[in-house]
Structure formats: structure tokens, C-alpha cells
Amino acid sequence: MMIEKADFSKLTVLLVDDNEFIRKLLGDILRSFRVGKVIQTGSVAEALSHLATLQPDVIFCDWLMAPVDGLALLRAVRHGQTPIDPKTPVVMLTGETRVDRVAVAIADGADSYIAKPISAKILMSHLIKLILADRPVHYLD
């Protein structure tokens, strides 16, 4: 299936990464896709504060952050420990590419996993995958 045009103008994306450069880069890429609202946070604590009043359509979250890592945010969302829908799509971002680490994130409920460095093309493909996953796929014979 080839997508020629996508409208992201109604999407709200929460971007969580403790690296300011990465946050700015990913935020700029998402805005270039014409994502309606991009909220950027530098920590899990700050993200949780936003989630008290915000229901994002997608969360992009770095795994390796301190003092609380992104996996803790993923688990909090999936276990209903935040006020948002526990099924909100979460994409983990990390430099960790070992198969066992990817398996942990997926087992804990990550919808997708992107290894850094991240390109606009990869970010777009994951965003489209998440949007299409929300709809049934019909195959024609």
C-alpha cells in the first residue's frame, strides 16, 4: 500500500527526550509533517505533568533518561497509572539496538521502536504505521 498524502494536522504528539538537540530535531521534523500540535518535554516527570491535561494521539519517548527512564513512562501508560487512554500509541526512541532490549520494550507494550539516529523518512514510516494500525486492513485478491 502506497500512501501519497497524509493529513497530520489534527494529531497531538508528545515528544519526551532529555537531549535538547534531539527534541528540537524531532520536533522540527514533526512540524515539517504538519503535525497539528507537538508538545516537547525533557523528562518523564514533565511528561506526566502534561498528561494530566493532555491526551496525545502518539507518544515518542526516549528510553535512556535519568532519573526516570522512558520504559517507566511506557509501563505507567499501559498499566493505567496516567489519566490518558492506556492504548495510546507509544514509540520508544533509543540508541539501544540489542534484540533483548527491543524485546523488553515490545513486551511492555511499545507500539514501535526506533533506533537512533533517526531520519525524517523513518519517523514518517512509523507515524503512518501507527495511524494505519488504528484502522482495519483490507486485502483484495
SESEBA-719149 format. One record per residue (C-alpha): residue number from 1; residue in one letter; x, y, z. Coordinates in pm, whole numbers. Example, Ala and Ser with C-alpha at 12.3 -4.5 7.8 and 13.67 -1.06 7.14 Angstrom:
PT/i/aa/c1/c2/c3
PT/1/A/1230/-450/780
PT/2/S/1367/-106/714
***
This chain:
PT/i/aa/c1/c2/c3
PT/1/M/0/0/0
PT/2/M/144/332/-104
PT/3/I/35/647/76
PT/4/E/64/958/-132
PT/5/K/-87/1209/106
PT/6/A/-141/1213/482
PT/7/D/-306/1477/697
PT/8/F/-144/1502/1041
PT/9/S/-293/1843/1120
PT/10/K/-529/1705/1385
PT/11/L/-262/1497/1561
PT/12/T/-119/1582/1900
PT/13/V/225/1430/1960
PT/14/L/406/1419/2294
PT/15/L/782/1403/2245
PT/16/V/986/1301/2552
PT/17/D/1366/1314/2534
PT/18/D/1622/1452/2779
PT/19/N/1852/1559/2495
PT/20/E/1753/1911/2390
PT/21/F/1911/1876/2044
PT/22/I/1717/1555/1970
PT/23/R/1393/1712/2100
PT/24/K/1439/2013/1872
PT/25/L/1534/1799/1573
PT/26/L/1238/1562/1611
PT/27/G/1003/1849/1687
PT/28/D/1114/2027/1370
PT/29/I/1067/1708/1166
PT/30/L/717/1651/1309
PT/31/R/622/2013/1239
PT/32/S/752/1973/881
PT/33/F/500/1687/852
PT/34/R/239/1946/957
PT/35/V/156/1766/1282
PT/36/G/-106/1986/1449
PT/37/K/45/2001/1797
PT/38/V/390/1890/1915
PT/39/I/450/1902/2290
PT/40/Q/816/1860/2388
PT/41/T/933/1754/2732
PT/42/G/1276/1679/2873
PT/43/S/1180/1425/3140
PT/44/V/926/1165/3241
PT/45/A/815/1388/3530
PT/46/E/745/1674/3290
PT/47/A/563/1435/3052
PT/48/L/343/1308/3337
PT/49/S/258/1668/3423
PT/50/H/142/1727/3064
PT/51/L/-56/1403/3063
PT/52/A/-272/1538/3347
PT/53/T/-437/1771/3095
PT/54/L/-346/1627/2754
PT/55/Q/-450/1318/2558
PT/56/P/-184/1279/2289
PT/57/D/-250/1075/1978
PT/58/V/107/941/1984
PT/59/I/395/948/2234
PT/60/F/756/934/2114
PT/61/C/973/861/2417
PT/62/D/1347/816/2467
PT/63/W/1432/509/2671
PT/64/L/1759/612/2835
PT/65/M/1679/909/3058
PT/66/A/1755/982/3422
PT/67/P/1637/979/3694
PT/68/V/1331/802/3546
PT/69/D/1365/623/3214
PT/70/G/1122/609/2925
PT/71/L/1033/247/2993
PT/72/A/881/361/3324
PT/73/L/660/606/3132
PT/74/L/555/331/2890
PT/75/R/465/100/3179
PT/76/A/272/377/3360
PT/77/V/64/443/3047
PT/78/R/-1/75/2978
PT/79/H/-95/-4/3340
PT/80/G/-344/284/3361
PT/81/Q/-133/485/3605
PT/82/T/-181/801/3397
PT/83/P/-508/974/3311
PT/84/I/-469/903/2938
PT/85/D/-601/608/2739
PT/86/P/-372/310/2817
PT/87/K/-387/215/2448
PT/88/T/-227/544/2336
PT/89/P/45/453/2084
PT/90/V/395/478/2231
PT/91/V/711/468/2020
PT/92/M/1036/410/2206
PT/93/L/1342/600/2080
PT/94/T/1686/480/2178
PT/95/G/2041/400/2084
PT/96/E/1982/51/2228
PT/97/T/1962/-191/1937
PT/98/R/2025/-523/2112
PT/99/V/1747/-770/2037
PT/100/D/1685/-839/2408
PT/101/R/1630/-467/2477
PT/102/V/1391/-431/2183
PT/103/A/1205/-739/2309
PT/104/V/1164/-582/2655
PT/105/A/1012/-264/2511
PT/106/I/774/-455/2284
PT/107/A/675/-695/2566
PT/108/D/599/-396/2789
PT/109/G/365/-255/2526
PT/110/A/565/-30/2293
PT/111/D/385/1/1961
PT/112/S/708/64/1778
PT/113/Y/1080/104/1841
PT/114/I/1316/341/1660
PT/115/A/1692/320/1698
PT/116/K/1884/647/1691
PT/117/P/1998/821/1480
PT/118/I/1652/895/1342
PT/119/S/1578/1023/994
PT/120/A/1266/1203/873
PT/121/K/1187/903/650
PT/122/I/1195/659/941
PT/123/L/989/890/1163
PT/124/M/729/925/886
PT/125/S/707/550/828
PT/126/H/645/483/1198
PT/127/L/386/760/1222
PT/128/I/197/620/922
PT/129/K/222/266/1060
PT/130/L/60/380/1385
PT/131/I/-218/563/1207
PT/132/L/-294/271/975
PT/133/A/-287/28/1268
PT/134/D/-591/211/1404
PT/135/R/-794/100/1101
PT/136/P/-871/-247/969
PT/137/V/-658/-356/676
PT/138/H/-850/-500/380
PT/139/Y/-675/-716/126
PT/140/L/-802/-756/-229
PT/141/D/-749/-1085/-411
***
